[in-house]
Amino acid sequence: MIRSAVRGTGSALPTRIMKNADFEHVVETSDEWIVQRTGIRQRHIAGEGETTATLGEAAARAALHDAGLTPDDIDLIVLATSTPDNTFPASAVDIQNRLGMTHGFAFDMQAVCSGFVYAINTADLYIRSGQVRRVLVIGSETFSRILDWSDRSTCVLFGDGAGAVILEAVEGEGTVADRGILASSLRSDGTHKEKLYVDGGPSTTQSVGHLRMEGREVFKHAVGMITDVVEATFVASGVTAEELDWFVPHQANKRIIDASARKLGIAEEKVVITVDLHGNTSAASVPLALAIAARDGRIKPGDLVLLEAMGGGFTWGAVLLRW
């Protein structure tokens, strides 16, 4: 059977680093308060000329270099983002043009912080259908552009960045020993819309708007929802938590990550953590963490890796793959 295997990874971050102490001049907060409640110590903030498309392009080029491929080898680009450069066209098409890719097709996917998990699952379906052979899957965000910088409950949480992976069709035997994506589970529930949303949009306010969040409500639902899709993925694959080599969760809040890992029975040393360095980069957080863990040698060929994310909507999902 056809599997979708990771051929390369890449990442890109804005030049400017904003540390927790920098917020003390913006809102009433402190480094100690932010670290204790979130685990975040710093984040990257996009500057002039740095956009979702430029960061996505840089991450894509890094992934292509890592894979030893060129844009000519890619059939499809799927960009997960909630902060596109324009309402339309899709920023994925802009990235396609920036890469000099005149063939194939490209589109954006919007599932907020779950975007990359949704996108990599979608890419897998295109590959397994035989319609494409290689897909560039990107998560890129500039959430700093939709933050209310007077709201200390949200502005300290988010950062900007991009991560990318290249998926490639490979032959498998149909067992969990295969390389590539082995199982996935996606969910959404629109009844929770008001708990995490942006209060603007073309059809309602004709403006971009700002991010609004009921932090306690999000935290209350997060661990249960994450556990739900991860356990469904375990059932679908026949894999157990003990068999995992790495858990790469959405990097929103270290307390949520720790509580989820404990509930799932995943050992602390198997969890990839980057939230301290990047903050919550929404759809970029999982591919950023993946690229870092692959680059520093933690994730190795043959490793069993679990991806997980939850975002506004609510949306949530998990993907299990063998590196």
Rosetta blueprint (number, residue, H / E / L):
1 M L
2 I E
3 R E
4 S E
5 A E
6 V E
7 R E
8 G E
9 T E
10 G E
11 S E
12 A E
13 L L
14 P L
15 T L
16 R E
17 I E
18 M E
19 K E
20 N H
21 A H
22 D H
23 F H
24 E H
25 H H
26 V L
27 V L
28 E L
29 T L
30 S L
31 D H
32 E H
33 W H
34 I H
35 V H
36 Q H
37 R H
38 T H
39 G L
40 I L
41 R L
42 Q E
43 R E
44 H E
45 I E
46 A L
47 G L
48 E L
49 G L
50 E L
51 T L
52 T H
53 A H
54 T H
55 L H
56 G H
57 E H
58 A H
59 A H
60 A H
61 R H
62 A H
63 A H
64 L H
65 H H
66 D H
67 A H
68 G L
69 L L
70 T L
71 P H
72 D H
73 D H
74 I L
75 D L
76 L E
77 I E
78 V E
79 L E
80 A E
81 T L
82 S L
83 T L
84 P L
85 D L
86 N L
87 T L
88 F L
89 P L
90 A L
91 S H
92 A H
93 V H
94 D H
95 I H
96 Q H
97 N H
98 R H
99 L L
100 G L
101 M L
102 T L
103 H L
104 G L
105 F E
106 A E
107 F E
108 D E
109 M E
110 Q L
111 A L
112 V H
113 C H
114 S H
115 G H
116 F H
117 V H
118 Y H
119 A H
120 I H
121 N H
122 T H
123 A H
124 D H
125 L H
126 Y H
127 I H
128 R H
129 S H
130 G L
131 Q L
132 V L
133 R L
134 R E
135 V E
136 L E
137 V E
138 I E
139 G E
140 S E
141 E E
142 T E
143 F H
144 S H
145 R H
146 I H
147 L L
148 D L
149 W L
150 S L
151 D L
152 R H
153 S H
154 T H
155 C H
156 V L
157 L L
158 F E
159 G L
160 D E
161 G E
162 A E
163 G E
164 A E
165 V E
166 I E
167 L E
168 E E
169 A E
170 V E
171 E E
172 G L
173 E L
174 G L
175 T L
176 V L
177 A L
178 D L
179 R L
180 G E
181 I E
182 L E
183 A E
184 S E
185 S E
186 L E
187 R E
188 S E
189 D L
190 G H
191 T H
192 H H
193 K H
194 E H
195 K H
196 L E
197 Y E
198 V E
199 D L
200 G L
201 G E
202 P L
203 S L
204 T L
205 T L
206 Q L
207 S E
208 V L
209 G L
210 H L
211 L E
212 R E
213 M E
214 E L
215 G H
216 R H
217 E H
218 V H
219 F H
220 K H
221 H H
222 A H
223 V H
224 G H
225 M H
226 I H
227 T H
228 D H
229 V H
230 V H
231 E H
232 A H
233 T H
234 F H
235 V H
236 A H
237 S H
238 G L
239 V L
240 T L
241 A H
242 E H
243 E H
244 L L
245 D L
246 W E
247 F E
248 V E
249 P E
250 H L
251 Q L
252 A L
253 N L
254 K H
255 R H
256 I H
257 I H
258 D H
259 A H
260 S H
261 A H
262 R H
263 K H
264 L H
265 G L
266 I L
267 A L
268 E H
269 E H
270 K H
271 V E
272 V L
273 I L
274 T L
275 V H
276 D H
277 L H
278 H H
279 G L
280 N E
281 T L
282 S H
283 A H
284 A H
285 S H
286 V H
287 P H
288 L H
289 A H
290 L H
291 A H
292 I H
293 A H
294 A H
295 R H
296 D L
297 G L
298 R L
299 I L
300 K L
301 P L
302 G L
303 D L
304 L E
305 V E
306 L E
307 L E
308 E E
309 A E
310 M E
311 G E
312 G L
313 G L
314 F L
315 T E
316 W E
317 G E
318 A E
319 V E
320 L E
321 L E
322 R E
323 W L
